[in-house]
Amino acid sequence: DDDDVTDDGSGVEPEPEHIIAFGDVHGDYENTLAVLRQSGVIDDDGHWSIGETVVVQVGDQLDRGYGEEEILDLFERLRVEARSAGGAFYALIGNHETLNVEGEMDYVFDESAFGGLAARTQAFAPGGEWAIRLAKRVTVLQLGESVFVHGGVRPEYAEVGVETINAEVRRWLTGETPMEPDSVYEDEGVVWTRTYSDGNPGGTGCSELEEALDLMGATRMVVAHTVQDEGINAACEERVWRVDVGIAEYYDGVIEALEITGDVVSVIRENY
């Protein structure tokens, strides 16, 4: 039921007045609720309470935890509630979502989730029930001058373009095309690269970032995928923000989110 979805699925939208983004949650339902509550996204009953704000979860909902189904159900409900309130909730596709679609279940903690491993493999395979649900999503999201992506968009994929990447991934998820796109398969593809998130990108990484942003007509990129020991932080003169802080208990259970209001970028931390 997509009646409530007003965007066109391209992954390119105008810049909203207020954005909240958070990183990998890896099957930790309680900590997912915690980061949403702390950011004011949901109320005590778990319902959307932030009006016209756009909220972005930057990929990796699956694996390494026991609350995967609850998280996916929550995110689908929030997607609907956000639309009704004039806002939006985007859960992006991360590398652990694509691993499940590939049938790589090495990181599954709860072997009973989604009906057990055999049923899970079938449901996430291209054209399967859960792959079709993932196909509602985008892999790269551009909100005005801000680009959100699990790993990062390097220049070669910036040239391909946000809309094309999303369309190609969607066709793979639905089973329309048999081959997984390079954009989500290759080591330096958009869900796998750590060029901008691992340590200090330095000169080469920052120049690649600048090139990619220029190609997309953007000024900043928000990435996840690599746990940041110091919490959410920026690099390359704040042109990239890294938001994977290990929200899941599997890591350290750090509860942080990023807030963008116009040109002002800030971090929502506990006791903030």
CORUR-V779643 format. One record per residue. PHI is phi in whole degrees, -180 to 180 (NA if undefined). BURIAL is 1 if it has 16 or more other C-alpha atoms within 10 Angstrom, else 0. Layout:
BEGIN
phi-><PHI | PHI>
burial-><BURIAL | BURIAL>
END
This chain:
BEGIN
phi-><NA | -109 | -59 | -86 | -90 | -99 | -80 | -96 | 81 | -73 | 87 | -120 | -134 | -65 | -73 | -80 | -72 | -144 | -129 | -124 | -132 | -145 | -96 | -53 | -116 | 38 | 71 | -99 | -66 | -63 | -74 | -64 | -61 | -63 | -70 | -70 | -68 | -61 | -88 | 78 | -74 | -123 | -90 | -64 | -93 | 86 | -105 | -53 | -141 | -125 | 59 | -88 | -63 | -104 | -113 | -126 | -98 | -91 | 88 | 68 | -93 | -93 | 72 | 64 | -161 | -114 | -115 | -60 | -63 | -63 | -65 | -64 | -65 | -60 | -65 | -68 | -66 | -65 | -58 | -71 | -63 | -63 | -59 | -63 | -92 | 87 | -105 | -156 | -126 | -115 | -105 | -83 | -89 | -108 | -67 | -76 | -68 | -68 | -59 | -64 | -66 | -72 | 88 | -86 | -108 | -65 | -105 | -74 | -93 | -104 | -73 | -93 | -63 | 58 | 87 | 101 | -62 | -66 | -66 | -62 | -59 | -69 | -70 | -92 | -64 | -49 | 88 | -77 | -55 | -79 | -64 | -64 | -66 | -63 | -67 | -70 | -96 | -114 | -96 | -123 | -121 | -115 | -110 | 64 | -96 | -112 | -110 | -117 | -160 | -64 | -94 | 158 | -107 | -81 | -54 | -64 | -89 | -62 | -67 | -62 | 101 | -58 | -63 | -67 | -57 | -62 | -66 | -66 | -65 | -62 | -66 | -68 | -62 | -81 | 87 | -66 | -121 | -76 | -92 | -70 | -63 | -56 | -59 | -117 | -106 | -68 | -58 | -103 | -71 | -72 | -101 | -115 | -61 | -117 | -52 | -99 | -112 | -98 | 65 | -100 | -58 | 68 | -59 | -65 | -60 | -70 | -70 | -65 | -60 | -61 | -63 | -63 | -63 | -61 | -62 | -93 | 67 | -122 | -117 | -147 | -127 | -115 | -125 | -127 | 79 | -124 | -64 | -98 | -63 | -93 | 87 | -57 | -151 | -118 | -141 | 53 | 55 | 64 | -88 | -132 | -115 | -110 | -113 | -82 | -113 | 77 | -60 | -70 | -62 | -54 | -95 | -121 | 65 | -82 | -106 | -143 | -143 | -104 | -125 | -123 | -126 | 64 | -92 | -96 | -115 | -143 | -112 | -94 | -116 | -60 | 60 | -71>
burial-><0 | 0 | 0 | 0 | 0 | 0 | 0 | 0 | 1 | 1 | 1 | 1 | 0 | 0 | 0 | 1 | 0 | 1 | 1 | 1 | 1 | 1 | 1 | 1 | 1 | 1 | 1 | 1 | 1 | 1 | 1 | 1 | 1 | 1 | 1 | 1 | 1 | 1 | 1 | 0 | 1 | 1 | 0 | 0 | 0 | 0 | 1 | 1 | 1 | 1 | 1 | 1 | 1 | 1 | 1 | 1 | 1 | 1 | 1 | 1 | 1 | 1 | 1 | 1 | 1 | 1 | 1 | 1 | 0 | 1 | 1 | 1 | 0 | 1 | 1 | 1 | 0 | 1 | 1 | 1 | 1 | 1 | 1 | 0 | 0 | 0 | 1 | 1 | 1 | 1 | 1 | 1 | 1 | 1 | 1 | 1 | 1 | 1 | 1 | 1 | 1 | 1 | 1 | 0 | 1 | 0 | 0 | 1 | 1 | 1 | 0 | 0 | 1 | 1 | 0 | 0 | 1 | 0 | 0 | 1 | 1 | 1 | 1 | 1 | 1 | 1 | 1 | 1 | 0 | 1 | 1 | 1 | 1 | 1 | 1 | 1 | 1 | 1 | 1 | 1 | 1 | 1 | 1 | 1 | 1 | 1 | 1 | 1 | 1 | 1 | 1 | 1 | 1 | 1 | 1 | 0 | 1 | 1 | 0 | 0 | 1 | 1 | 1 | 1 | 1 | 1 | 1 | 1 | 1 | 1 | 1 | 1 | 1 | 1 | 1 | 0 | 0 | 0 | 0 | 1 | 1 | 0 | 1 | 1 | 1 | 0 | 0 | 1 | 1 | 1 | 1 | 1 | 1 | 1 | 1 | 1 | 1 | 0 | 0 | 0 | 1 | 0 | 0 | 0 | 1 | 1 | 0 | 1 | 1 | 1 | 1 | 1 | 1 | 0 | 1 | 1 | 0 | 1 | 1 | 1 | 1 | 1 | 1 | 1 | 1 | 1 | 1 | 1 | 0 | 0 | 1 | 1 | 1 | 1 | 1 | 1 | 0 | 0 | 1 | 1 | 1 | 1 | 1 | 1 | 1 | 1 | 1 | 1 | 1 | 0 | 0 | 0 | 1 | 1 | 1 | 1 | 1 | 1 | 1 | 1 | 0 | 0 | 0 | 0 | 0 | 0 | 1 | 1 | 1 | 0 | 0 | 0>
END
